[in-house]
Amino acid sequence: MRYQSKFVCAGAVGALAIAAATPANAQQAGLQIALVDGRTGAPAAGVEVLVENPDIGFARTLRSDVRGLVRLEGVSTAGRYRVRAAGTVPADGVDVALRANFTSSVTLRLPEGHATGSAIVVTGHRAVTGINAVNAEVSASLDRSELVSLPIEGRDVVGALVRLPNVVPSTGFFAESPSISINGANGLDANYLFDGMDNNENFLGGIKFPVPLGFTRNVTVLANSYSVAYGRTANGVVNYTSPSGTNDYHGEVYALVRPGRPLDASSPYPRRDLSGNAVGESFERYQAGGSIGGPIARDRTFFYANLEYTRDRNVQVVDAPALGAVGNVTGHNEAVLGSIRIDHRLAEDWTLGLRANVGRVTIDRPGGSLGGGNATFPSAGSDQQRFSTLVAATASYAGQDWSYDGAVQFSRFRWDYARPKGAAGAQVAIRDPSGLTVGVVGHPGYVFNDLEETWQTTHRLQRKIGAHKLTVGADLIHSDFALLGGGNPDGNYMVDLTDAQLATLAGSGKGLGLTAQDVLALDPVVANYAVELRPRAFGTGQTQLAAYVEDEWQIGPRFTATLGLRWDYDSLTGKGGKGADLDNFAPRLSLNYRPDARSTVRFGAGVFTGKLAYSVISDALQRNTTAPGFLSQLTALQAKGIIPAGTDLQKITFDGNLAVSAPCATAAACPAPEQVQTLRDSATLGEARILNPDGYKSPWSLQLSAGYQVQATDTLTFSADVIYSRSHNLVRLRDLNAPSLFTPNLAALTDANIALLKAQPDNAARFALARSLGLVRSQADADATRPVALVAGGARQITESETRGQSEYKALIVQLNKARGDDFYAFRISYTLSKLTNDTDDINFRAANANDYSTEWGPSANDRRHVISAVGYLYPVDGLSLSIAGLFQSGQPVNLVPDARIFGTQDLNGDGASFGENYVGNSDRYPGSKRNSARLPWSATVDVGLRYAIPAFDGRLELSADVFNLLNANNRSGFANAATTSNQVQFGGGAPFVQRNAGPPRQFQFGLAWKF
């Protein structure tokens, strides 16, 4: 009921915004037209220019100013605009498709003309459209024609972005992390926009509504030096522009299938589904959908609607022979994505719009795993749900001197990460007499159910005054979060069964239907019994406010300077011990010089402010406690000056989730969950987290860029850019109760000692010998050096998120793009030479040794030195197209860690495991090794897409076939991957390479579509 009321309220506000013509900011764009004498290159002033868009019935006649420029702002992105000089026929015009929140540029070269009074009569012209003659933005786009021609798995637009410079497949820090990295940074640091509006899942980051191919007109990645209208990231921006209806009905109906084996090549390593989760060779995908757009009232009101459905099938293996259960379980992922956009021309100068998107994505975890060895029964299975809703109302005014645009948007995101398939109850992990886990039944064992509801409103006003175009804008986002998290309130048991008890269960005939109650009824011996004491939802709000002013100054007919200032506020910076960060003023400068009609030279410099992920605060609430023992530790840290004097401890502590272990010999003797509450204040924690008593700062970066772009011919464009970015205030972890620094005795790390350590009978013996050699430190020895001792109700590690991390990115990008024009081919080639170094890769990154971040500076997890992307399009005969897309990348960094088979442990310094551990780089390094000091080999992937269309039913019937990884290369690097399964953690000391995963093998995809 609450959901329905919110949705109705959102729709009512949206309708009211349209009815009242509230100025809004999405789906609108600008167009700058430069007119020059083709012989002298001089600006052509006083030329009448016709801007027409027959798709929506738009026509405007404008006259170039003394600088030879025509500017049109606040126009819709719907349809295609034809630009031509007065006195020429429509066929002489040039077509331009606009991008949301950007001013596209066109240069008309006028080779013949003569003045007649104050007018110029033009009898011919040539256009230049492939260069940015407005500002210094470093960006790249894929339009609709390129997207539908590219081989794209599952119509997933994000996967196609790796064809653009500054974008690579990402190693993320959980399976559902964004599959791309911009400028080598964490994919969660990018800002994802939809028609210029927020489309971020703001708990961690990434895309809220997964925009499908059928509702994408174009998509742009902004890497550096973009306008002050963009913000909330110290890194890059991904901006989708949605399609629109026109005066003609158009659309498609499609079916797409990925049949899997036996057509796909075999591989011992798992693939990934579109959510990033691992799947096996049995994986199949089926998709269907359709879209339609057209007029509601010609030349005035238009609609575009899209609906897409995806169903995956994946077979898992439950391998529990000791319990009489070995068999397959089948999981089915489902995604339903529905979208609609309505555009209405209220008057000649006013355009209104409404966009709604609903996404329902369910990821099935039926139990088992991709192969043998996993004993999770279906009763412990779960579903992950990612449900998104966006409703945006927009309006814009495009006057002669004034323009105004803005929007109001409501969005809702429900992320239920482990929704139990069965009823509430206990989880039971079953061990045999050897101590091996032979089965897991019951509840998934934990809860993570996040709800985010967000309102956004944006406003932008522009005024042309002589050579200046002044812009002022404001953007407000408020999100409310509620997270139900923690362990299992009904208890998680680890039990030890006798051979007789195992035989009883195996002979029961339950098979895969075995439940927790079946096991607990045997009253087994209990090795551990843990209960979540605080199974409640909690959260807070986040308000993000931005205001900006910008002056685009036409200093001369060929020279444009854009000066801007943006201010950002993030209320999350006010959590903790100090007030909010209010000094986020970000000046930006952009210079664009046109030596001639076909080229530009660009320079940009500026400061770019990011936001905090809500999880930074949520983790500090969820993993917090107010137990007296913990408060006594904080008081002791304050007395030592580690926590600032005067800090109010009540402001940095919170009753978060807390799971405690209750002692009991057998299941029948274990106290009921409500009886375990008495242990609340005496439970000891391995790690607790507090809100930072020093407060938080917003991340920010200093960005510089310089570039040259030239349109050599009507279809061939070349560009070269150098960019630099230095980021500050990045989030990382600090242990306020860290033990002293420990440095292994490298002199003892001889071949003879290593052989002796390996020869020990078990890890306990290895650890004892390694400790005597000074190669490891015990946890007890480490604890003895901590600032405060571990007490009942307290924690060993007392961590906080701090905003002190830094990174540095340098890159050279060279591009050569060939549009098709009248030829039978086109191509897009880019080469990026880059380097990203940092001292934190993620919000849960922690220094490996005693908070010593000076030794953490090194390559990022997603750093590459060389990336070559080459895409070619061939059109040999009418209706047939062939696309070949190659991606060639140098290897990603490898973190070298210690091997317990040598040292008896991976925790060399004895400080204990932390939240995240290996896959965010927190683990101890092999003695003498620096962070990310090795490299994986190059990767090479070639994909092919074939399209053949024939006329049918007043449209075109198109057959498609895509082959991914045509050469079936075994890529150990360079593919989108979860960090926990990547090859980027290896044993040091010259140990043999262990391959844990690979890029997808050769795979096939087939489709049939009717387009009209």
Secondary structure, DSSP 8 states (H G I E B T S, - for coil): -HHHHHHHHHHHHHHHHHHTT--B-SSEEEEEEEEEETTT--B-TT-EEEEEETTTTEEEEEE--TTSEEEEEEEESSS-EEEEETTS-GGG-EEE---TT-EEEEEEEEEEEEEETTEEEEEEEEEE-SS--S---EEEEEEHHHHHHS--GGGBHHHHGGGSTTEEE-EESSTTS-SEEETTS-GGGSEEEETTEE-B-TTT-SBSS--BGGG-SEEEEEEES--TT--B-SS-EEEEE-----SS-EEEEEEEEE--TTTS---SS-EE-TTS-EE-TT-EEEEEEEEEEEEEETTTEEEEEEEEEEEEEEEEEEEEGGGTEEEEEEEEEEEEEEEEEEEEE-SSSEEEEEEEEEEEEEEEE-SSBSSTT--B-GGG-EEEEEEEEEEEEEEEEE-SSEEEEEEEEEEEEEEEEEEESS-S--EEEEE-TTS-EEEEEES-SEEEEEEEEEEEEEEEEEEEETTEEEEEEEEEEEEEEEEEEEE-TT-EEEEE--HHHHHHHHTTS-GGG--HHHHHTT--EEEEEEEES---EE--EEEEEEEEEEEEEEEETTEEEEEEEEEEEEGGGGSSSS-----EEEEEEEEEEEEETTEEEEEEEEEEEB---HHHHHHHHHT----HHHHHHHHHHHHTTSS-TT--HHHH------EEE---SBGGGS--GGGGGGGTTT--EEEEEE--TT-----EEEEEEEEEEEE-SSSEEEEEEEEEEEEEEEEEEEETT--------GGG--HHHHHHHHTSSSHHHHHHHHHHTTS---HHHHHTTSSS---TT-EEEEEEEEEEEEEEEEEEEEEEEE--TTSSEEEEEEEEEEEEEES-SSTT-B-SSTT-GGG--EE-TT--SEEEEEEEEE--STTEEEEEEEEEE---EEEEE--HHHHS-S-TT-----SSGGGGT-S---TT--TT-EE---EEEEEEEEEEEEEETTEEEEEEEEEESTT----SSSS-EEGGGSS-EEE-TT-----------SEEEEEEEEE-
